[in-house]
Amino acid sequence: MHELPVTQNIINICIEEAEKNGAKKIDKINIVVGALSDIVPDSIHMYFELLTKGTILQGTELKVKKIKARILCKDCGLEEELNKSGFKCNNCKSENVKILGSSQLYIESMEVDDDEGN
């Protein structure tokens, strides 16, 4: 259920940026979701469709890119994708690792239409 306020924030940010830049329509929004974020992309899509009715975002294509979790070994310095072996370095087998960028959610880009129909 936490996808509802997250989706509303995405919508608010996109509308605000479009208005600041004189865009009449947003054609596409690309968001990035980290693998450990607990965000369900299907829920984001559902709320987005419901909440954008009657706005400049109605009919906007929403692309959600899910990125894999990465770890950094604090012992040997190897940076790699988190894999089935869990939070353990594949190189030196250390469990002294730092999780990198796996829980984030951000708007990567927007494609806008600022043409007034001319």
C-alpha positions, 0 to 999 in steps of 0.5 A: 500500500506504500506505493500510493503515496510514492506514486502521488509524489512521482506525479506531483514532481512530474507535473511541477517540473512540466509546469516550470518548463512550459510543457503541455503534456508528458509523453513518458516517465522513466523511473528506477526502482532498486531490487530491495526497495519493496516497491511493486511496479504493478502497483505503481502502474495501477495507482498512476493510471487512477491518479493521472485521470484529468491531468497532463499525465493522463495517457503518459507511458510509465516505464519502471526499470528495476535495478539489481542490488550490488555489494561492495566488499570492504575487505578486498574492494570487489563490487558486484551484483548481489547474487544467490550466495547472499551478502558474501563476497564471491572473491574473498568470501568475506561477509564484510560487505556494504549494500550499494544502491538497492533500495532507491526509487527515483525519476530517471527522466521525462519526455515532454511535449511542449508543442502547442499543436502548431 
